[in-house]
Amino acid sequence: MLHLTARNFESETTHTHLPVVIMFYANWCGKCAMMKPVFEDIEKKYLGKIKFFEVEIDESPDLAARYDAGIVPTFLLLKNKTPIATLQGLIPQPTLDQRIQKLLLAPH
């Protein structure tokens, strides 16, 4: 999972033909720490099919504001560079996986 900042966000998320899932998190957030291993497990399942990224909101507050990630963790799903879904808070792994699967199968 690649760490994104304002510096590399555009180049990494717009120069891929793959769907994108971004986890906005904070280092101080206990729920984020609980979700990170879940997110990493799901990433392994979709290797080569979906790009997974993370953004630390205190490090990149402009990105957090742009994508309304005031609640952490926030999961942003992008297809063709367009946000198609946002999920926030603690999410059971099957639910997160199901939403990501829908992203993968959604028409281009």
C-alpha positions as CSV (number, residue, x, y, z in Angstrom):
1,M,0.0,0.0,0.0
2,L,1.4,3.3,-1.1
3,H,1.3,6.3,1.2
4,L,-0.1,9.4,-0.4
5,T,0.4,13.0,0.3
6,A,-0.6,16.2,-1.5
7,R,2.7,15.8,-3.5
8,N,2.0,12.5,-5.1
9,F,-1.8,12.1,-4.8
10,E,-2.7,13.2,-8.3
11,S,0.0,11.4,-10.1
12,E,-0.7,8.1,-8.3
13,T,-4.5,8.2,-8.5
14,T,-5.0,9.5,-12.0
15,H,-2.2,7.6,-13.8
16,T,-3.8,4.2,-13.4
17,H,-6.5,2.4,-15.3
18,L,-7.3,0.4,-12.1
19,P,-10.0,1.3,-9.6
20,V,-8.6,3.0,-6.5
21,V,-9.3,2.5,-2.8
22,I,-7.9,5.1,-0.3
23,M,-7.9,4.8,3.5
24,F,-7.8,8.1,5.2
25,Y,-6.5,7.6,8.7
26,A,-4.8,9.4,11.7
27,N,-1.9,8.1,13.7
28,W,-3.8,8.8,16.9
29,C,-6.9,6.9,15.8
30,G,-7.5,3.6,17.5
31,K,-10.2,2.6,15.0
32,C,-7.8,3.3,12.2
33,A,-5.2,1.0,13.8
34,M,-7.9,-1.7,14.0
35,M,-8.9,-1.3,10.4
36,K,-5.4,-1.2,8.9
37,P,-4.8,-5.0,9.0
38,V,-8.3,-5.6,7.5
39,F,-7.5,-3.1,4.7
40,E,-4.1,-4.8,4.1
41,D,-5.7,-8.3,3.9
42,I,-8.2,-7.1,1.4
43,E,-5.4,-5.4,-0.6
44,K,-3.7,-8.8,-1.0
45,K,-6.9,-10.3,-2.4
46,Y,-7.1,-7.7,-5.2
47,L,-3.4,-7.3,-6.0
48,G,-3.1,-6.2,-9.6
49,K,-6.9,-5.5,-9.9
50,I,-7.3,-2.5,-7.6
51,K,-4.7,0.1,-6.3
52,F,-4.8,0.6,-2.5
53,F,-3.5,3.8,-0.9
54,E,-3.4,5.5,2.5
55,V,-3.5,9.1,3.5
56,E,-2.7,10.4,7.0
57,I,-5.1,13.3,7.5
58,D,-2.9,15.4,9.8
59,E,-0.1,15.2,7.3
60,S,-2.4,16.0,4.3
61,P,-5.4,18.1,5.7
62,D,-6.2,19.5,2.3
63,L,-6.8,16.0,0.9
64,A,-8.9,15.1,3.9
65,A,-11.0,18.2,3.4
66,R,-11.4,17.7,-0.3
67,Y,-12.7,14.2,0.2
68,D,-14.7,14.9,3.3
69,A,-12.6,12.6,5.5
70,G,-13.2,14.4,8.8
71,I,-14.2,11.0,10.4
72,V,-11.5,8.4,10.4
73,P,-11.1,6.0,9.1
74,T,-12.7,7.0,5.8
75,F,-12.5,4.7,2.8
76,L,-12.8,6.4,-0.6
77,L,-13.5,4.3,-3.7
78,L,-12.6,5.8,-7.1
79,K,-13.3,4.5,-10.5
80,N,-12.0,6.3,-13.6
81,K,-10.7,9.0,-11.2
82,T,-14.3,9.7,-10.0
83,P,-15.4,9.0,-6.4
84,I,-18.1,6.4,-6.4
85,A,-18.4,5.5,-2.7
86,T,-17.3,6.6,0.7
87,L,-17.4,4.4,3.9
88,Q,-16.5,5.7,7.3
89,G,-15.7,4.2,10.7
90,L,-15.2,0.6,11.7
91,I,-16.4,-1.7,8.9
92,P,-16.6,-5.5,9.1
93,Q,-14.1,-7.1,6.7
94,P,-16.9,-8.8,4.7
95,T,-18.8,-5.5,4.2
96,L,-15.7,-3.7,3.1
97,D,-14.7,-6.5,0.8
98,Q,-18.2,-6.6,-0.7
99,R,-18.2,-2.8,-1.4
100,I,-14.7,-3.1,-3.0
101,Q,-15.9,-6.1,-5.1
102,K,-18.8,-4.0,-6.4
103,L,-16.2,-1.3,-7.4
104,L,-14.3,-3.9,-9.3
105,L,-17.4,-5.1,-11.2
106,A,-19.0,-1.7,-11.8
107,P,-19.1,-0.7,-15.5
108,H,-16.3,1.5,-16.7
